[in-house]
Amino acid sequence: MTYQPNPRKFLTLGHHDDGKTESAEFSGAYPITQKIHIFGGVNRSLTDSITNKKNTGIAYESCCWALRVEYLKKHIDGNNYDNVTNFELVLKGL
């Protein structure tokens, strides 16, 4: 289920059940200025009571390019998590 009043402002709530595992997901984005927005989300296993993945980030967008920086924490196994910082540069109109 998604509520999206505009392309840079949204909230999403999801539920997944494949017969073996069940999880819930919540994510969203919110504009800070005309060109900058923040985003984040969390995916939690309802079966195992662990957080599968969570992310937060900030993005800058102009007419010709965009830059996004994201912090991602992803469950590997047991109490082990992979912590990643992603940088993405998008050149528009090429």
Buried (B, 14 or more C-beta within 10 A) or exposed (E): EEEEEEEBEBBBEEEEEEEEEBBBBBBBBEBEEEEEBEBBBBBBBEEEEBBBBBBBBBBBBEEEEBBBEBBBBBBEEEEEBEEEEEEEEEEEEE
